[in-house]
Amino acid sequence: MTEPYNLSPAAVTFDGATPRALAFGDVYFHSESGLTEARHVFLGGVGAPDLWADRQHTVIAETGFGAGLNFLATWDLWRRTAAPGSFLHVISVEGYPLSRADLARALAPWRELAPLTSALIDAYPPPVAGFHPLSFDNGRVRLTLLFGEAAAALAELSARVDAWYLDGFAPDRNPEMWRDEVMAEIARLSAPTARLASFTVAGEVRRRLIAHGFAVEKAPGFGPKRECLRSLFQGPSATRDPRPWFAPPPSLSGKVAVIGGGIAGLMAASALADLGRQVTLHEAADDVAAAASGNPAAVVEPWLDRGGNAVARTHVAAYLHLLRRYGGWGPQVWQPCGIVRLLGDEAARQQGALLAADRLLPADHLRYLDAADAAAAAGIALDQPALHLPHAGLARPKALAAQATTKVEVRRRSEIAALREIDGGWTLLDPSGAEVDRAEVVVMAAALATARLAPLPFAFQARAGEITFLPPFAGIADLRAVLMFNGYLTPAVDVEGGKAHVLGATFDVVSPDNPVSLKGDAAARNLRALGKALPHLTLPDPATLKGRAQVRATTTDHLAILGGVPDMDHYAASYAGLRQGKRGPYPSARYRPGLYIMTGLGARGFLTAPLLAEALAAQVSGLPMPLERAAMDAFHPARFWVREVKRSAG
């Protein structure tokens, strides 16, 4: 996918209540008959509700989300007919997303769908290129929107699709949606005997489907359209992965044990439990959300990268996802107070202006402000311009932990010192060697302690982060947004029974084996950074201030570690040819059965953990991935080993 981040919303006009796309000269649907037509052509075309009668997880994909009417019709029928404990996963591609206002107007005629429509509009993401996972009905209904060009977006998708809706504008109006590259991706993603339905019976579409393994038949159409299309996939299995060393592990059922109660473990446990998995969370400390995830407030802002690659898009998607995830847990978890990032010198100002001009986020999420407007946004005196992120803010770790563990068994003071592989799973052992738990799947999310549990093809870099608590005083007491500089300062929050601003944070490299405590000068260093940003302040004596120090696990490329734990004996034996630059063919990667890892989130854990946890849960369960394939490769636990081997060949 090479689109700019921020896509232009679709240009739509309305003929009465019927929405029409100006770019294609075609209607999305007719306001009088659109819902009935969707039920006949698409739901009837794939055999719903029989489609999901015997499935716990049903995956439906669509080309052309439009106004979401097909999704709403499917959700409506599914919630009335699906078995308890089952899940619906819908994936929909859209190259020209509607604005939220146009979406609401287009769906207004369907009053019987009003509650579902309202939920969709509330969750609907801004028109930013990439993957956007949404969740409804307490997690039982998932919608992943792929905003971007169809073939490119589908090429980055990992899924096994049970049924397809082909609903782009008519082939003569929008030929790009129906071209051969799109059909090839549809075939790659189709499960055996996947069903397909479309309003069009155009000969070119039928010939392309047949060429890619679909048996095609015509069926009675709707209204003035005499025929529609129904199809069954009978083609070969998916083609070989071009990067087999990053091929995903097989999915596994059964109980899951998550080791580590920081933000990574909390979100992993929550995401797995939301998919109906039995999850036990083990935390060595007295409570979860301790250590590096235990500060009184966590500053969360987007990680903006002008590179335009899959990882950069994923970090933008992670930010938009956490706004929905944390925001859905209420004000006790999420305080969207905004962030004002100071641009203190000319280089920073130029970079800030470029970030705003590049539209990495929509205009209402990212603004360049002059000094006066920056001061107004922050609530205190400022003398320099800034970037303003009005929807960013503070997460409250303890309240977040309570929400994340509502469906999870939590075992505190449960130190896991070793893992022993047994037939069909793993035994978790405490430091004395006694058995603590058994599970078919183990997720290691214990930061630096993870390295003691399994041999891993990488090394952590430990970073000590030390924060300082400032009592409110003249010049900062009225701060209402997080102030970012070469550090950060929060509005006053609850700290040890009182109110204090959190000032931070150092980021010192320390030994992973002896990650040491406060250095003694942390408060002074944090105050120096604040004084440089706001030189008019009279700062307190650092010796009078309290603080907190913890250690974060980071990686040398500053990206998280996510996915199945690779079998390195297999890697060494199977991919030795990479050292000589051989192109293969190579077999698919092998993994330690049922062993997964999610760690190395560093200082961005509260930003990335919600979305990465969804990806981990999907991989464990064999469900559609909410991340692009290229991003999953970039987070793969074996990436450092592969890079080193390829580098030696160079």
C-alpha positions in Angstrom: 0.0 0.0 0.0 1.5 3.3 -1.1 -1.4 5.8 -0.5 -1.0 8.9 1.5 -2.1 8.5 5.1 -5.0 10.8 5.0 -7.4 10.0 2.2 -9.8 12.4 0.7 -13.4 11.5 1.7 -15.6 10.4 -1.1 -17.5 13.2 -2.9 -21.1 12.4 -2.5 -24.3 14.0 -3.5 -27.9 13.0 -2.5 -30.8 12.4 -4.9 -33.4 12.8 -2.1 -32.2 10.2 0.3 -30.2 8.2 -2.2 -26.4 8.7 -2.0 -24.5 9.0 -5.3 -20.8 8.9 -5.8 -19.7 11.8 -8.0 -16.4 10.1 -9.0 -18.2 7.1 -10.5 -21.6 8.6 -11.5 -23.3 5.7 -9.7 -25.6 5.3 -6.6 -24.5 3.4 -3.5 -28.0 2.0 -3.2 -31.6 3.3 -3.6 -33.1 4.6 -0.4 -36.4 2.7 -0.9 -35.0 -0.7 -1.7 -31.3 -0.9 -0.8 -31.7 -2.9 2.3 -34.1 -5.5 0.7 -31.7 -5.7 -2.3 -28.7 -6.3 0.1 -30.5 -9.1 1.8 -31.4 -10.8 -1.5 -28.2 -10.4 -3.4 -25.6 -10.7 -0.7 -27.0 -12.5 2.3 -29.1 -14.8 0.2 -26.3 -15.2 -2.3 -23.9 -16.6 0.4 -26.6 -18.7 2.1 -26.9 -16.8 5.3 -27.9 -17.6 8.0 -27.0 -21.2 7.2 -23.5 -19.9 6.5 -22.8 -19.5 10.2 -25.0 -22.2 11.6 -22.1 -24.6 12.4 -19.3 -22.1 12.9 -17.9 -20.5 16.0 -16.1 -17.9 13.8 -17.5 -16.7 10.5 -15.4 -14.6 8.2 -17.0 -12.5 5.5 -15.1 -10.1 3.3 -16.4 -7.4 1.0 -15.0 -5.3 -1.8 -16.6 -1.9 -1.5 -17.8 -0.9 2.0 -19.6 2.2 0.7 -22.1 3.3 3.4 -21.9 0.0 5.2 -25.4 -1.2 4.4 -24.3 -4.8 3.6 -22.4 -4.9 6.9 -25.4 -3.7 8.9 -27.7 -6.1 7.1 -25.4 -9.0 7.9 -24.9 -7.9 11.5 -28.7 -7.6 11.9 -29.4 -11.1 10.6 -26.4 -12.6 12.5 -27.4 -11.2 15.9 -31.0 -12.6 15.4 -29.9 -16.1 14.2 -26.3 -16.9 15.4 -25.6 -19.4 18.2 -24.5 -18.1 21.6 -20.8 -17.9 21.9 -20.2 -17.5 18.2 -18.4 -14.6 16.4 -18.8 -12.6 13.2 -15.8 -11.1 11.5 -16.4 -8.8 8.5 -13.5 -7.4 6.4 -14.3 -4.6 4.0 -12.2 -2.7 1.5 -12.9 0.9 0.6 -10.7 3.2 -1.5 -13.0 6.3 -1.1 -14.3 6.4 2.5 -17.4 8.4 3.2 -17.2 11.2 5.7 -19.0 10.4 9.0 -21.7 13.0 8.2 -22.4 11.5 4.8 -22.4 8.0 6.3 -25.0 9.0 8.8 -27.2 10.7 6.1 -26.9 7.7 3.8 -28.0 5.3 6.5 -30.8 7.4 8.0 -33.7 5.8 6.0 -33.2 2.4 7.6 -34.9 3.0 11.0 -35.0 -0.7 11.8 -31.2 -0.7 11.8 -30.9 2.5 13.9 -29.1 1.0 17.0 -26.6 -0.7 14.8 -26.1 2.4 12.6 -25.5 4.5 15.6 -22.8 2.1 16.9 -21.1 2.1 13.5 -21.1 5.9 13.2 -19.6 6.2 16.7 -16.8 3.8 15.9 -16.2 4.9 12.2 -12.6 5.9 11.7 -11.3 8.9 9.9 -10.3 8.5 6.3 -6.7 7.3 7.0 -5.1 4.7 4.8 -4.5 1.3 6.4 -6.3 -1.3 8.5 -8.9 -0.2 11.1 -10.3 -2.9 13.4 -13.7 -2.1 15.0 -15.6 -4.1 17.6 -19.3 -4.3 18.4 -21.6 -6.4 20.6 -19.1 -6.8 23.4 -16.5 -8.1 20.9 -18.7 -10.7 19.2 -18.9 -8.7 16.0 -15.7 -7.5 14.4 -15.4 -5.2 11.4 -12.0 -4.5 9.9 -12.0 -1.7 7.4 -9.2 -1.6 4.9 -9.0 1.9 3.6 -7.0 2.0 0.3 -6.8 0.7 -3.2 -8.4 -2.8 -3.3 -5.6 -5.0 -4.7 -2.9 -3.4 -2.5 -5.0 -3.6 0.6 -6.0 -7.2 0.0 -2.4 -8.1 -0.7 -1.5 -7.1 2.9 -4.4 -9.1 4.4 -4.0 -12.4 6.2 -7.3 -14.2 6.5 -9.3 -17.3 5.6 -12.6 -16.0 4.2 -15.8 -18.0 4.3 -17.9 -15.8 2.1 -17.4 -12.7 -0.2 -19.6 -9.8 -1.2 -18.3 -8.2 -4.4 -20.0 -4.8 -4.2 -17.8 -2.2 -5.9 -19.5 0.2 -8.3 -20.5 -1.4 -11.6 -17.5 -2.8 -13.6 -18.0 -0.2 -16.4 -17.9 2.6 -13.8 -15.1 1.3 -11.6 -13.0 -1.2 -13.5 -10.2 -1.1 -11.0 -12.2 -2.9 -8.4 -12.9 -5.8 -10.7 -9.5 -6.3 -12.3 -7.5 -9.5 -12.3 -5.2 -8.5 -9.5 -8.2 -8.2 -7.2 -9.6 -11.5 -8.2 -6.2 -13.2 -7.5 -6.2 -11.8 -4.0 -9.8 -13.0 -3.4 -8.7 -16.5 -4.5 -5.6 -16.4 -2.2 -7.7 -15.4 0.8 -10.6 -17.8 0.2 -11.2 -20.8 2.4 -12.1 -24.1 0.7 -15.6 -23.9 -0.7 -15.9 -20.2 0.2 -19.1 -18.7 -1.2 -19.3 -15.5 -3.2 -22.1 -13.2 -4.2 -22.3 -10.1 -6.5 -24.9 -7.9 -8.1 -23.0 -8.0 -11.4 -23.1 -10.8 -13.9 -20.8 -9.1 -16.4 -19.0 -11.6 -18.6 -15.6 -10.3 -17.8 -16.2 -10.6 -14.1 -17.4 -14.2 -14.5 -14.5 -15.2 -16.7 -12.0 -13.8 -14.2 -13.6 -15.6 -11.3 -13.6 -18.9 -13.2 -9.9 -18.4 -14.0 -9.2 -18.1 -10.3 -11.0 -21.2 -9.2 -14.6 -20.2 -8.7 -17.6 -22.1 -10.1 -20.1 -19.4 -11.2 -23.8 -19.4 -11.7 -26.5 -16.8 -12.3 -29.4 -16.4 -9.9 -32.6 -14.3 -10.0 -31.8 -10.6 -9.5 -33.6 -8.0 -7.6 -36.0 -5.4 -9.0 -35.2 -4.2 -12.5 -32.0 -6.2 -12.5 -32.9 -9.7 -13.8 -29.9 -11.6 -12.6 -27.2 -11.6 -9.9 -24.1 -13.8 -9.4 -23.4 -16.6 -7.0 -20.2 -18.6 -6.8 -18.3 -21.3 -5.0 -14.6 -21.5 -4.6 -13.1 -24.7 -5.9 -9.6 -23.5 -6.6 -6.2 -24.6 -5.3 -4.9 -23.6 -1.9 -3.0 -20.3 -1.4 0.3 -19.8 -3.1 3.6 -20.0 -1.2 4.5 -17.1 1.0 7.2 -15.0 -0.6 8.9 -14.7 2.8 8.4 -18.2 4.3 10.7 -17.4 7.3 7.9 -15.1 8.4 5.0 -17.4 7.7 2.6 -17.4 10.7 2.3 -20.3 13.1 -0.7 -22.6 13.1 -3.6 -21.6 15.2 -4.3 -23.5 18.5 -7.4 -23.9 20.7 -7.4 -24.5 24.4 -6.6 -22.5 27.5 -4.1 -19.6 27.4 -1.7 -18.6 30.1 -0.3 -15.0 29.8 2.9 -14.3 31.8 3.3 -10.7 32.8 0.8 -8.2 34.1 2.2 -5.0 32.4 0.4 -3.2 29.6 1.5 -5.9 27.1 0.2 -8.8 29.1 -3.0 -7.0 30.2 -4.0 -6.2 26.6 -3.0 -9.6 25.3 -5.1 -11.3 28.0 -8.0 -9.0 27.3 -8.0 -9.5 23.6 -7.8 -13.3 23.9 -10.6 -13.3 26.5 -12.8 -11.2 24.2 -12.5 -13.9 21.6 -14.0 -16.4 24.0 -10.6 -17.9 25.2 -10.1 -19.1 28.7 -7.2 -16.9 30.0 -5.1 -16.9 33.1 -2.8 -14.0 33.7 0.3 -14.6 35.9 2.0 -11.6 37.5 5.0 -11.9 39.8 4.3 -8.6 41.7 1.7 -7.9 44.3 -0.6 -6.5 41.6 -0.9 -6.0 37.9 0.0 -2.7 36.2 3.1 -2.5 38.3 6.7 -2.0 37.2 7.0 0.1 34.0 3.2 0.1 33.5 2.5 1.3 37.0 2.9 5.1 36.8 0.0 7.1 38.0 -0.7 8.3 34.5 0.7 7.2 31.1 1.1 9.8 28.4 -0.2 8.5 25.0 0.5 10.3 21.7 0.7 9.0 18.2 4.1 8.0 16.8 4.2 10.0 13.5 6.6 8.8 10.8 6.7 10.4 7.4 8.2 7.2 5.9 4.8 6.0 4.6 5.5 2.3 5.1 3.5 -0.4 6.8 5.0 0.1 10.2 4.3 3.8 10.0 0.7 3.2 9.0 0.4 0.7 11.8 1.5 3.2 14.5 -1.1 5.6 13.2 -3.7 2.9 13.2 -2.6 1.9 16.8 -3.3 5.5 17.9 -6.8 5.6 16.3 -7.5 2.1 17.8 -6.6 3.1 21.3 -8.9 6.1 21.2 -11.7 3.7 20.6 -10.5 1.0 23.0 -9.5 3.2 26.0 -12.3 5.6 25.3 -14.8 2.8 25.4 -13.7 2.0 29.0 -14.7 5.5 30.2 -13.1 8.6 31.8 -11.7 6.6 34.7 -9.4 5.0 32.1 -8.9 7.6 29.4 -8.5 11.4 29.8 -8.3 13.0 26.3 -6.8 16.2 27.6 -4.8 16.8 24.5 -1.0 17.1 23.9 0.9 20.3 23.1 4.3 19.4 21.7 6.6 22.5 21.8 8.7 23.3 18.8 11.5 25.2 20.4 14.0 25.7 17.6 13.8 26.3 13.8 14.5 22.7 12.9 11.7 21.4 15.2 9.3 24.0 13.7 10.1 23.0 10.2 9.6 19.3 11.1 6.4 20.1 12.9 5.0 22.0 9.9 5.9 19.1 7.6 4.1 16.6 9.9 1.0 18.8 9.9 1.2 19.5 6.2 1.7 15.8 5.3 -1.7 15.1 6.8 -0.4 12.1 8.7 -3.6 12.5 10.7 -6.8 14.4 9.8 -6.8 18.1 10.6 -8.9 17.7 13.7 -6.3 15.3 15.1 -3.1 17.3 14.4 -2.7 21.1 14.1 0.3 23.4 13.9 -0.3 26.3 16.4 1.5 29.6 16.8 2.7 30.5 20.3 -0.5 32.3 21.3 -2.8 29.5 20.2 -0.4 26.9 21.8 -0.7 28.8 25.1 -4.5 28.8 24.9 -4.5 25.1 24.2 -2.2 24.3 27.1 -3.7 26.7 29.6 -0.3 28.2 30.6 2.0 30.9 29.3 4.1 29.7 26.3 6.4 31.6 24.0 6.9 29.1 21.1 4.8 27.4 18.5 3.6 23.8 18.9 1.9 20.8 17.4 -1.5 20.2 19.0 -3.0 16.7 19.3 -6.4 17.5 20.8 -7.6 13.8 21.1 -4.4 12.5 22.7 -3.9 12.4 26.5 -3.5 10.3 29.5 -4.3 6.7 30.3 -4.8 5.6 34.0 -3.0 2.2 34.3 -4.8 0.9 37.5 -8.2 1.6 36.1 -7.2 0.2 32.7 -6.0 -3.0 34.4 -9.3 -3.4 36.1 -11.2 -3.1 32.8 -8.8 -5.4 30.9 -9.1 -8.2 33.4 -12.9 -8.4 33.7 -13.0 -11.7 31.8 -9.5 -13.0 32.9 -8.4 -15.0 35.9 -5.6 -13.1 37.5 -3.0 -14.7 39.7 -0.9 -12.2 41.6 2.4 -13.0 43.2 2.7 -15.8 40.7 6.4 -15.8 39.5 6.9 -18.1 36.5 10.6 -19.1 36.4 10.5 -21.8 33.7 8.3 -23.5 31.1 8.3 -27.2 30.4 6.8 -28.6 27.2 4.4 -31.4 27.7 2.2 -33.4 25.3 -0.4 -30.9 24.0 0.8 -27.9 25.9 3.0 -26.3 28.5 3.6 -26.6 32.3 4.4 -23.3 34.1 6.9 -23.7 37.0 7.7 -21.4 39.9 11.3 -20.8 41.1 11.2 -24.0 43.3 10.3 -26.1 40.2 6.7 -26.7 41.4 3.9 -26.7 38.8 1.9 -23.5 38.9 -0.4 -23.9 35.9 -0.9 -25.8 32.6 -2.1 -24.4 29.3 -2.2 -25.3 25.6 -1.0 -21.8 24.7 1.5 -19.6 26.6 2.0 -15.9 25.8 5.2 -14.4 27.2 4.7 -10.7 28.0 7.1 -10.4 30.9 9.5 -7.7 29.5 13.1 -8.4 30.5 12.1 -11.6 32.4 10.9 -13.1 29.1 14.4 -14.0 28.1 14.7 -16.4 31.0 11.7 -18.4 29.9 12.7 -19.4 26.4 15.7 -19.1 24.0 15.0 -16.1 21.8 16.8 -15.0 18.6 17.4 -11.4 19.9 18.6 -9.4 22.9 16.7 -6.8 24.9 18.0 -3.3 25.6 17.0 -2.2 29.1 16.1 1.5 29.6 15.5 3.0 33.0 12.7 5.6 33.0 12.5 7.9 36.0 9.7 10.4 36.7 9.4 13.2 39.1 6.2 14.4 41.0 5.8 18.2 41.0 3.2 19.7 43.4 1.2 22.4 41.5 2.9 25.8 41.6 2.6 29.2 39.8 3.1 28.8 36.1 2.0 25.1 35.8 -1.0 24.8 38.1 -3.4 25.7 35.3 -1.9 23.3 32.8 -4.8 21.4 31.1 -3.0 19.5 28.4 0.1 17.3 28.4 3.1 19.5 27.6 5.8 17.7 25.5 9.4 19.0 25.1 12.6 17.1 25.7 10.4 15.4 28.3 6.8 15.9 29.3 4.7 17.5 32.0 1.1 16.3 32.7 -1.8 18.2 34.2 -2.2 17.5 37.9 -3.2 13.9 38.6 -3.9 11.8 41.7 -0.5 10.8 43.2 -0.2 9.1 46.6 -3.4 10.6 48.0 -2.7 14.1 46.6 -2.4 16.0 43.4 0.8 16.4 41.5 2.1 16.9 38.0 4.1 14.0 36.5 7.4 15.3 35.0 9.5 12.9 33.0 11.2 11.0 31.9 14.8 9.8 31.8 15.6 7.0 29.4 18.9 5.7 30.4 20.5 2.5 29.1 21.1 0.1 31.9 22.2 -3.6 32.2 19.4 -6.0 31.6 20.9 -8.3 34.3 21.2 -5.5 36.9 18.7 -2.8 36.0 19.5 -0.7 39.1 17.2 2.0 40.7 17.1 5.7 40.9 20.4 7.4 40.1 19.8 10.2 42.5 19.9 13.0 39.9 16.8 12.1 38.0 14.7 14.9 39.5 17.4 17.4 38.7 17.7 16.3 35.1 13.9 16.3 34.6 13.8 19.8 36.1 16.6 21.0 33.8 14.6 19.9 30.7 11.5 21.6 32.0 13.4 24.8 32.8 14.9 24.9 29.3 11.4 24.6 27.8 9.8 27.1 30.1 12.6 29.4 31.3 10.3 31.8 33.1 9.4 29.2 35.7 10.8 29.3 39.3 11.5 25.6 39.8 11.6 23.8 43.2 14.6 22.2 44.8 14.9 18.7 43.3 15.9 17.3 46.7 12.4 18.0 48.0 10.7 16.0 45.3 9.6 12.4 45.1 9.7 10.2 42.0 9.5 6.7 40.6 11.9 4.6 38.5 11.2 1.5 36.4 12.9 -0.3 33.6 11.5 -0.9 30.1 12.4 -3.6 27.7 13.3 -2.2 24.3 14.8 -3.6 21.1 17.6 -2.3 18.9 15.2 -1.3 16.1 12.7 0.2 18.5 9.9 -2.1 17.3 7.9 -4.6 19.4 8.4 -8.3 19.3 5.1 -10.0 18.4 4.1 -13.5 17.3 5.0 -17.2 17.6 8.3 -18.1 19.1 10.4 -19.5 16.3 12.1 -23.0 16.4 15.6 -21.7 15.8 17.0 -25.2 15.0 14.6 -25.3 12.1 15.6 -21.8 11.0 19.3 -22.7 11.1 18.8 -25.9 9.1 16.2 -24.6 6.6 17.4 -21.1 5.9 21.1 -21.6 5.8 21.0 -20.9 2.0 20.2 -17.2 2.8 23.8 -16.8 3.8 24.8 -17.5 0.2 22.0 -15.4 -1.2 20.1 -18.4 -2.5 16.5 -17.6 -3.4 15.0 -20.9 -2.4 12.5 -22.4 -2.5 12.4 -22.5 1.3 9.9 -24.3 3.6 7.5 -22.3 5.8 8.8 -21.3 9.2 8.3 -23.6 12.2 7.6 -22.5 15.8 7.6 -23.8 19.3 4.1 -25.2 19.5 1.7 -23.0 21.4 4.4 -20.5 22.5 4.0 -16.8 21.7 5.6 -13.6 22.7 4.5 -9.9 22.9 7.2 -7.7 24.4 9.8 -5.0 23.7 7.1 -2.3 23.5 9.5 0.2 25.2 8.2 3.6 25.9 5.3 3.2 23.5 3.5 0.4 25.3 0.3 2.2 26.0 0.2 3.4 22.4 0.8 0.1 20.6 -0.4 -2.6 23.1 -4.1 -2.5 22.3 -3.7 -3.1 18.5 -0.7 -5.5 18.8 -2.8 -7.5 21.3 -5.6 -7.8 18.8 -3.1 -9.1 16.2 -1.6 -11.6 18.7 -5.1 -12.9 19.6 -6.0 -13.2 16.0 -2.8 -15.2 15.2 -3.3 -17.5 18.1 -6.9 -18.2 17.0 -6.3 -18.3 13.3 -8.6 -15.3 12.6 -8.2 -12.3 10.2 -5.2 -10.2 11.1 -5.9 -6.5 11.9 -2.3 -5.6 10.8 -0.7 -5.5 7.4 1.4 -8.5 6.5 4.5 -6.3 6.1 4.0 -4.9 9.6 3.7 -8.4 11.1 7.0 -9.3 9.3 8.6 -6.2 10.9 7.5 -7.3 14.4 8.4 -11.0 13.8 10.5 -12.5 16.6 13.0 -13.9 14.1 13.6 -10.7 12.2 17.0 -10.0 13.8 18.3 -13.5 12.9 17.0 -13.2 9.3 18.6 -9.8 8.9 22.0 -11.0 10.2 22.0 -14.0 8.0 21.1 -11.9 4.9 23.7 -9.3 5.9 26.4 -12.0 6.0 25.4 -12.9 2.5 25.7 -9.3 1.3 
